[in-house]
Structures are given as C-alpha cells and as structure tokens.
C-alpha cells in the first residue's frame, strides 16, 4: 500500500489527521499527545520558528517531549532538520527533547495564501497616505507612509 492510499481524503482538523495517522497509539497514556491547547500554541508559533519552511510544513504532534513535524517534501524536511536548534530555542518553554521531521507529500492542509507577496492597490495606497497625513504621532505617520510605498501593484 502506498502513501497516497493511506492519506485521508478530507479532514477537518489537525486532530483528525493525527488520529488517522497514529490510530491506537493515542489511547496509550504514555503516548498520549499534550493537551490540544499546547498543540495549538505550537502551531500558532510555527511561522516564527520555521521561517521559510513554515508554509510547507506543519507541527503535527507534540508528546512526551517529542515534536513530530510533517513536510510536503524531502527538501523541506532537510531544511527543518538543519533548523532544529533554532526551533528548540524558539519553543524552549515546551521543553522539546526530540524533533522528528517526516516528509509526507500530499497530506498537508491546503496552502495558506502567501501574504508576503501581497501588493497594495492604488486606492489602499492613497488611503494609507491620507491617514498618515492626519496623524500627530511621528513614528506611526512615518510607518504608514513607508507602508504605502512598499509593494505597489503594477500600473495598468
């Protein structure tokens, strides 16, 4: 049986994916994952921890000091293996003892939009400049002016 046959057709949550992939291991108290709040907090911090690899990976499970990360390719898995010490440092409050990275193509949820490539419309740029011109706070005014100059959409 290949990986494509094993992966769920659809899933509504990361918890459902964990149950599908790990099955009965979750009922054993020694292998039980940390509380969902802990898992959610790790996923929330993931973008800061994983850098460029964040969009191609997901911290799927944290239990007994072991963090299991799934990636969409072997290339991203290698990248994350090289970042293990930085990930541990960023998540040091969780006391991660071991990081396991697995390349599992096709099992990640649909990709999130890459907001780093977003561009401002001319209308939004004008609105930012207009708002900035009315502000008394110099730092905020300068920040809005700089933002209005970045990522301009192409002229049509």
C-alpha positions in Angstrom: 0.0 0.0 0.0 1.5 3.4 -0.9 1.3 6.7 1.0 -1.4 8.0 -1.4 -3.8 5.2 -0.4 -3.1 5.8 3.3 -3.8 9.5 3.5 -7.2 10.7 4.4 -9.3 12.0 1.5 -10.5 15.0 3.6 -10.1 16.1 7.2 -11.5 19.0 9.2 -8.8 19.3 11.8 -5.2 18.5 12.7 -6.6 16.4 15.5 -8.4 14.2 12.9 -5.3 13.8 10.9 -3.3 12.8 14.0 -6.0 10.1 14.8 -5.9 8.8 11.2 -2.2 8.5 11.1 -1.4 7.3 14.6 -4.6 5.3 15.4 -4.5 3.3 18.7 -1.2 4.8 19.9 -3.1 7.8 21.1 -5.0 5.7 23.7 -1.9 4.6 25.5 -1.3 7.2 28.2 2.5 7.1 27.7 2.0 8.0 24.0 -0.9 10.4 24.6 -0.3 13.8 23.0 -0.1 17.0 25.0 -3.4 18.9 25.6 -4.9 20.5 22.4 -4.1 24.0 23.8 -0.4 23.1 23.9 -0.5 21.7 20.4 -2.4 24.8 19.1 0.1 27.2 20.7 3.0 25.4 19.0 1.1 25.6 15.6 0.5 29.3 16.3 4.2 30.0 16.9 5.3 27.8 13.9 5.7 30.6 11.4 8.2 32.3 13.6 10.1 29.1 14.3 10.3 27.5 10.9 10.9 30.6 8.7 10.6 29.8 5.0 9.7 26.2 5.7 6.5 27.2 7.7 4.3 27.2 4.6 5.5 23.7 3.6 5.2 22.0 7.0 3.1 21.5 10.0 4.0 20.6 13.6 1.6 17.7 13.7 2.1 16.2 17.2 3.8 17.0 20.4 4.0 14.3 23.1 6.5 13.3 25.8 8.9 16.0 24.8 8.9 14.8 21.1 7.7 17.1 18.4 6.7 15.4 15.1 6.7 17.7 12.0 5.3 16.7 8.6 6.6 18.4 5.5 5.4 18.3 1.9 8.8 17.3 0.5 12.2 15.8 1.5 13.8 19.2 0.7 11.8 21.0 3.4 12.4 18.1 5.8 16.2 18.6 5.3 15.8 22.3 5.8 13.9 21.8 9.1 16.4 19.2 10.3 19.1 21.9 9.9 17.0 24.3 11.9 16.3 22.0 14.9 18.4 24.0 17.4 16.7 27.3 16.4 13.3 25.6 16.7 14.1 24.2 20.1 15.3 27.7 21.2 12.1 29.4 19.9 9.9 26.8 21.6 12.0 26.3 24.8 9.1 26.8 27.1 7.7 23.5 25.8 10.8 21.5 26.8 11.3 19.8 23.4 13.8 16.9 23.8 13.5 15.5 20.3 12.3 16.7 16.9 11.3 14.2 14.2 10.8 15.5 10.7 8.9 13.4 8.2 8.4 14.1 4.5 4.8 13.2 3.7 3.8 14.7 0.4 0.1 15.4 -0.1 -1.1 15.3 3.5 -0.8 18.9 4.4 -3.9 21.1 4.6 -4.4 23.4 1.6 -1.8 26.0 1.4 -2.4 29.3 3.1 -2.1 32.4 1.0 1.4 33.8 0.9 0.8 37.2 2.3 4.4 38.2 1.9 3.7 38.7 -1.8 0.7 40.9 -1.3 0.5 44.2 -3.2 -1.3 47.3 -2.4 -4.0 48.7 -4.7 -3.7 52.3 -5.7 -6.9 53.0 -3.6 -5.3 51.4 -0.5 -2.0 53.2 -1.0 -3.9 56.5 -1.2 -5.9 55.7 1.9 -2.7 54.9 3.9 -1.1 58.2 2.7 -4.2 60.2 3.6 -4.5 58.6 7.0 -0.8 59.2 7.7 -1.1 62.9 6.8 -3.7 63.4 9.5 -1.7 61.7 12.3 0.2 63.6 15.0 2.4 60.7 16.1 5.5 61.0 14.0 6.5 57.3 14.3 3.1 56.0 13.3 2.9 58.6 10.5 6.3 57.5 9.1 5.4 53.8 9.3 2.2 54.3 7.4 4.0 56.4 4.7 6.6 53.7 4.3 4.0 51.0 4.1 2.1 52.9 1.4 5.3 53.0 -0.7 6.0 49.2 -0.5 4.7 46.5 -2.8 3.0 48.8 -5.3 0.7 46.9 -7.7 1.7 47.2 -11.3 0.2 50.2 -13.2 -2.4 49.2 -15.8 
